[in-house]
Each structure stands twice: as structure tokens, then as C-alpha cells.
Amino acid sequence: MIRPCQRWHGGTRSGADAQRNRERLLDAAVRAFSQAGADVTLEAIAKDAGVGIGTLYRHFPTREALVEAAYRNELAKLCDAAEDLLERLPPADATRAWMDRFIDYLSTKRGMADALRLVIAAGTNPYAQSRDRLIAALTRLLSAGAAAGTVRADVEPADVLAGLSGVSLAAGGPEQRDQARRLLDLLMDGLRYRPAG
């Protein structure tokens, strides 16, 4: 006889397994769409994730659903990283570390461009909330820095986002990472608070 607590525990375990499978699928999808393009087979993604094709379809019934979820997952990771970094680092250091992650995010987004175009063609806008979420993450970082007295309080998060996007356009390729780091250091230097006098 299965007791209720055993049944509940079993449900929790399979729920955790399903979540792990979903995360593996999303990570595999980002790799596949970034490296192989929009035409990569869903079977190849499932195989890379270590699951069967049926598991993929249970989570993502269409290719477009998988692409959109993979992109939104990358955005969520980036935005959630702001709070995680602030827990581990002083605000100015957390902001600078987040900038590196932003460049990685835009590089992934560029790699997935063809796949994301398929989502848009199907009538969905995967970017609908991207800017608002990015501004919110930057606002949190900059506010923490201003409160700590290490980042200027007169900085507009939208301006920092534009600057980061510019760095990505100028030096977003994998072979340009050293230049991107130098440009991000310059941008961060402009954000630092320096008392007058």
C-alpha cells in the first residue's frame, strides 16, 4: 500500500526530474540554435539534452515554443543574476560582473537570430518584455551602488543599457572579448562615484 506521504514524495521527485529535463533541453537548444542555426533537428537537441524526443515535445510542442522558451530562459538568467551578484559582491563589482554576462547574453541572442525570426514569423514577439526586465535589473544594480556611495546617483539605467549594447555591437564576437572587457572597464569607470574636490 502506498501511503499519502510516499505518493507526495514521488510526485515531488518526478516534478524535480521534469524541471531538470526542461533546463537541460533549454541549455541544449541555446547551444544548438546558436551554433547550428535554425534548421537544427529537434531530435539532435533532445539527444544533446540526454532525453527522448517525446520528453522534448511534452515540454515544447513546437519548434517555435522551444526557441522562445530558450531565449526567455537566457534573459531570465541574466536578469536574475543581478540579485545573485549583489549577494556575493560589492555593488560596483556586481555591476561590472553583470556587464560581462550581458555581453554573453547578446552574443547568444545574435547566435539565435535566425531561430528567433521563425518565432516572430509565427506571430509571437519574444522580445516583448526584454527591455523592461533589463532596465529593472540595471536599476537594482545601480541603486545598490548609489546607496553604497560607489556609483553615481545621476545615471539613467537606459543610458547604461545603450552603452552596453554599443559595446556588444563594437566588440561582441568571441575573438573580441579582450576589447569588450576593456570597453566595459571604461564604461564602468564612468559610472563610479568620485567626490568633488
SULZI-V45483 format. One record per residue. OMEGA is omega in whole degrees, -180 to 180 (none if undefined). NEAR is the number of other C-alpha atoms within 10 Angstrom. Layout:
# SULZI-V45483
omega=OMEGA near=NEAR
omega=OMEGA near=NEAR
This chain:
# SULZI-V45483
omega=178 near=4
omega=178 near=7
omega=-178 near=7
omega=-178 near=9
omega=177 near=9
omega=180 near=11
omega=180 near=11
omega=-180 near=11
omega=179 near=11
omega=179 near=12
omega=179 near=12
omega=-179 near=12
omega=-179 near=12
omega=175 near=11
omega=177 near=12
omega=177 near=12
omega=179 near=12
omega=179 near=15
omega=178 near=13
omega=178 near=12
omega=179 near=20
omega=180 near=21
omega=179 near=15
omega=178 near=17
omega=-180 near=27
omega=178 near=26
omega=179 near=18
omega=180 near=20
omega=178 near=27
omega=178 near=25
omega=-175 near=18
omega=-177 near=21
omega=179 near=24
omega=-174 near=20
omega=-174 near=13
omega=178 near=13
omega=-172 near=16
omega=-175 near=19
omega=179 near=11
omega=-178 near=15
omega=177 near=15
omega=177 near=18
omega=179 near=14
omega=179 near=15
omega=179 near=24
omega=-180 near=22
omega=179 near=15
omega=-180 near=17
omega=180 near=20
omega=179 near=14
omega=177 near=16
omega=-180 near=15
omega=178 near=15
omega=178 near=12
omega=178 near=16
omega=-177 near=23
omega=176 near=15
omega=180 near=11
omega=-174 near=16
omega=-174 near=18
omega=179 near=12
omega=175 near=12
omega=-179 near=19
omega=179 near=20
omega=179 near=14
omega=180 near=22
omega=-178 near=24
omega=-180 near=21
omega=179 near=20
omega=179 near=24
omega=-179 near=22
omega=178 near=17
omega=177 near=16
omega=177 near=19
omega=-180 near=22
omega=178 near=14
omega=-180 near=12
omega=-177 near=20
omega=178 near=22
omega=-180 near=14
omega=-180 near=17
omega=-179 near=24
omega=179 near=15
omega=-180 near=12
omega=180 near=18
omega=178 near=20
omega=-174 near=11
omega=-172 near=10
omega=170 near=12
omega=-173 near=14
omega=-179 near=25
omega=178 near=24
omega=178 near=17
omega=179 near=22
omega=-180 near=25
omega=178 near=19
omega=179 near=17
omega=178 near=23
omega=177 near=25
omega=180 near=15
omega=178 near=17
omega=179 near=20
omega=176 near=24
omega=-180 near=19
omega=-179 near=18
omega=177 near=19
omega=177 near=18
omega=-180 near=18
omega=178 near=19
omega=179 near=15
omega=-179 near=20
omega=-172 near=24
omega=-179 near=16
omega=180 near=15
omega=180 near=24
omega=177 near=24
omega=177 near=17
omega=179 near=16
omega=180 near=19
omega=178 near=14
omega=179 near=10
omega=174 near=10
omega=179 near=10
omega=177 near=15
omega=-178 near=13
omega=-177 near=16
omega=-170 near=14
omega=-176 near=9
omega=-174 near=11
omega=-175 near=14
omega=-180 near=13
omega=-180 near=12
omega=179 near=16
omega=178 near=21
omega=180 near=18
omega=179 near=16
omega=179 near=21
omega=178 near=22
omega=179 near=18
omega=-180 near=18
omega=-177 near=24
omega=178 near=26
omega=178 near=18
omega=178 near=20
omega=178 near=24
omega=179 near=19
omega=179 near=12
omega=180 near=14
omega=-179 near=16
omega=179 near=19
omega=180 near=24
omega=-179 near=19
omega=-175 near=16
omega=-176 near=10
omega=176 near=16
omega=178 near=13
omega=180 near=19
omega=178 near=16
omega=178 near=11
omega=178 near=19
omega=177 near=17
omega=178 near=11
omega=178 near=15
omega=178 near=21
omega=178 near=16
omega=177 near=13
omega=-180 near=20
omega=179 near=22
omega=-177 near=14
omega=-173 near=13
omega=-176 near=19
omega=-179 near=19
omega=-180 near=16
omega=-179 near=11
omega=-178 near=9
omega=-174 near=12
omega=179 near=16
omega=178 near=11
omega=178 near=15
omega=179 near=23
omega=179 near=17
omega=179 near=13
omega=178 near=19
omega=176 near=21
omega=178 near=14
omega=179 near=11
omega=-180 near=17
omega=179 near=17
omega=178 near=13
omega=-180 near=13
omega=-174 near=21
omega=178 near=17
omega=175 near=17
omega=-180 near=11
omega=178 near=8
omega=174 near=4
omega=none near=3
